[in-house]
Amino acid sequence: MRRCAKAVLFMALLAGVFAGVASALDFNDDAEEAPRGEVGKIYRFEMPSHGGCFYAPYRYVLESGELPPGVKLGNARNLVGLVDGVPTEAGVYRAWIALKDICGNSAELLFTFEIWARRWSIATDSLKPATVGADYSAQLQDQGIQSNVTYEVTSGTLPAGLTLSPAGQISGTPMAVGSSTFTVKGTAVSTNPSADGTRVDSKTFTLNVSEPLVARLSTRAAEVGVRYVGSLSANGGQGPYTWAASSLPVGLSLGSSGSITGTPATVGSYSSQMTVTDANGNSKTTAVTFRVAPKLVISTKSVRGASVGSAFSFKLGTKGGVRPVRWSIARGALPTGLRLNAVKGTIAAIARATASARVTLRAKDAAGGISTKTFVVSASG
């Protein structure tokens, strides 16, 4: 205990002796003017100092005023203060900074920090959407001071299957539908001698990955001489879509909106290619087989007679056309008791009275083809 007391007394006496001979505590001349800063540019201002008690470690304290947002005050080394960081707001900031030693000496100096507006940044504001299973590529762009730039993801994650290169290229093949949000930091080392330094910027992006691109055709049924109206549609990808087609049946053409119209001229089977391209440049080609049927005609030559009071059934026939075929009576009427089955194409039931009727029957198929024929339908007693 006595040894401790003697040591404290010795240090106090020694401090008193050196306090009398030490030079005044003060900032060095080259530490009195802070360099200009810039939003986004790494800032470092060292403040060498001298004098005071024992030249022991100094403390630097912000007495009043304010430092530029994004920078802080601390020590660089034993006798050197440091203001460093990355300014986030332009403006002029004034701060009284005090230098203190362990003997209670202090010195204060008013510093003015002038921060210019940002002169380098990430220029890309948004990323084009991606599609599952389709190659994706997007290059981040910068603007401002000419620099060598290195990019990295600092928070969040890219969609599965995509990566970011140090050069700012986002590429790969997305593996799942969804939305990913991530923050990219760019570090730019100036190559312009008149604007040297290292600058940084960060930007948050959301990248949407949509369903795979799929093309569909509304109908493939076509018939010679019958106007065809079909339409192409797409799912997935990113609209608007553009369309292309090859090897369509003679007489058909593709419109810019994806409509296929015209009147087929020749019977046959046509293997066509339909290609849809989305707004991101992704394409999907679908093979479509058109079958152009012969023109629909009613093949039945005559309808046999019915017997009054007896069950009757007669099947009507067609050739060509596209199934299914629906039947109707265009003119006239069947003998009393007989009925036309529109779906089956039969005349059936039980005739109730002797009669002979002239009736025009109409057949219409799935492609819109129509055939009519007039028959004499009789019922005898």
Protein Blocks (a to p, Z undefined) as FASTA:
>chain_A
ZZmmmmmmmmmmmmmmmmmmpccddddfklmbccdddehiacddddddeehehhiacddd
dfbgcddehiacddfblmlccdedjdfbecddddddddddfkopacdddddddddddfbd
cfbfbdcdddehiacddddddedjddddddddfedjddehiacdfkopacdjdfbecddd
dddddddddfbfklgcjdddddddddddddddddddfbfcdcehiacddddddeehjddd
ddddehiaehiacdfkopacdjdfbgcddddddddddfkopacddddddddddddddfbf
bdcdddehiacddddddeejjdddddddfbgcddehiacdfklopaedjdfbdcdddddd
ddddfkopacdddddddddZZ
